[in-house]
Amino acid sequence: MGNPYAYAARRPLAIVVLLLAVLGGLLIYWWLLPLGLLAYALMVFFGGRDPAVAAASQRTPRPRLSSSTFRAQIDMIERTQQEIQRSVSQADGPVGRLMTRISDQARDLVEQAYALCDKGQIIEGYLARVNLADLQQRISTTDRQIASTADPYTRQQLQETRAALAEKQRNAADLTTYIGRIQAQLQNIHANLDNVLAETVRLRTADAVSADSATNQVAQRLSDLKSDMDSFQRVLDTALATTTP
């Protein structure tokens, strides 16, 4: 598990403050160095005590998303999750404590969404390198060669070539289907989190008894969605294992 203070020390803004302190002390005025180091130390101290930073330090590192398609989808999901977190943090007393698990569940869904996006961009990258029109042309050419040859050995080799090309074509079609399913699942996550955000706003005005029952219902919906995602991930992993690019 990660150390929240070490995580806070590596955050981009903290690193910038540290670099400015060193450069300022060396190149401008010496007293900027201790002053900047003090500012850096305070950022690390208070950052390490921040519950959001502590939670982030415990996370498995997220995959880097280079796909603009999946980056856009995860950005929408993540923004909604952050709004849920802010909404929950504004709830007072017992209601706020009840709603904390909703925020935790929403964060877990974001982690799963990242994993889905990572698989999606791998598939997207492969499909971008496959020229389906050229593949079909090669299959058609091979069919004509098979039909025109009289040599058994040549025909056998051509038939094996044709089978390999056809398998690649089927794999590309399957992968196109899977990428569509991933995108649909991500849209489902975003839609559900949007509904949860509205629920958190409503729950903040409820009494503790009403909030307890309503929170349980929201938490159950999120739990059901997570179970659906777990099942989808298993199906996807099996499909990708049997679909060799």
TASUL-V260347 format. One record per residue. RES is the residue in one small letter. SS is DSSP state (H for helix, E for strand, L for the rest). PHI is phi in whole degrees, 0 to 359 (* if undefined). Layout:
RES:SS:PHI, RES:SS:PHI
//
This chain:
m:L:*, g:L:280, n:L:270, p:H:297, y:H:288, a:H:296, y:H:296, a:H:297, a:H:293, r:L:262, r:L:294, p:H:306, l:H:294, a:H:296, i:H:297, v:H:298, v:H:299, l:H:297, l:H:296, l:H:296, a:H:296, v:H:294, l:H:295, g:H:296, g:H:291, l:H:277, l:H:253, i:L:243, y:L:232, w:L:299, w:H:288, l:H:290, l:H:294, p:H:296, l:H:295, g:H:293, l:H:295, l:H:296, a:H:299, y:H:298, a:H:298, l:H:294, m:H:298, v:H:294, f:H:298, f:H:288, g:H:297, g:H:294, r:H:271, d:L:286, p:H:303, a:H:293, v:H:292, a:H:300, a:H:294, a:H:295, s:H:291, q:L:270, r:L:285, t:L:294, p:L:307, r:L:283, p:L:292, r:L:278, l:L:259, s:L:262, s:L:286, s:H:295, t:H:297, f:H:282, r:H:297, a:H:296, q:H:292, i:H:290, d:H:296, m:H:295, i:H:297, e:H:292, r:H:298, t:H:295, q:H:298, q:H:293, e:H:293, i:H:298, q:H:299, r:H:295, s:H:298, v:H:295, s:H:294, q:L:272, a:L:282, d:L:261, g:H:53, p:H:300, v:H:297, g:H:298, r:H:292, l:H:296, m:H:278, t:H:302, r:H:293, i:H:297, s:H:298, d:H:295, q:H:294, a:H:297, r:H:294, d:H:297, l:H:295, v:H:297, e:H:298, q:H:293, a:H:296, y:H:300, a:H:298, l:H:296, c:H:298, d:H:297, k:H:297, g:H:298, q:H:287, i:H:295, i:H:296, e:H:301, g:H:296, y:H:294, l:H:297, a:H:293, r:H:267, v:L:261, n:L:266, l:H:294, a:H:295, d:H:295, l:H:297, q:H:296, q:H:297, r:H:294, i:H:295, s:H:297, t:H:297, t:H:295, d:H:299, r:H:294, q:H:294, i:H:297, a:H:292, s:H:262, t:L:266, a:L:253, d:L:279, p:H:301, y:H:294, t:H:298, r:H:297, q:H:299, q:H:296, l:H:294, q:H:295, e:H:293, t:H:298, r:H:297, a:H:297, a:H:295, l:H:294, a:H:295, e:H:296, k:H:298, q:H:295, r:H:297, n:H:300, a:H:297, a:H:295, d:H:297, l:H:295, t:H:297, t:H:296, y:H:296, i:H:292, g:H:294, r:H:293, i:H:298, q:H:297, a:H:294, q:H:295, l:H:295, q:H:296, n:H:295, i:H:299, h:H:298, a:H:298, n:H:294, l:H:293, d:H:301, n:H:295, v:H:296, l:H:301, a:H:298, e:H:296, t:H:295, v:H:296, r:H:293, l:H:294, r:L:296, t:L:261, a:L:270, d:L:282, a:H:300, v:H:292, s:H:295, a:H:295, d:H:297, s:H:294, a:H:292, t:H:297, n:H:300, q:H:294, v:H:296, a:H:298, q:H:292, r:H:297, l:H:294, s:H:295, d:H:296, l:H:296, k:H:297, s:H:297, d:H:299, m:H:293, d:H:300, s:H:296, f:H:297, q:H:299, r:H:295, v:H:297, l:H:296, d:H:298, t:H:295, a:H:296, l:H:292, a:H:293, t:H:264, t:L:252, t:L:271, p:L:296
//
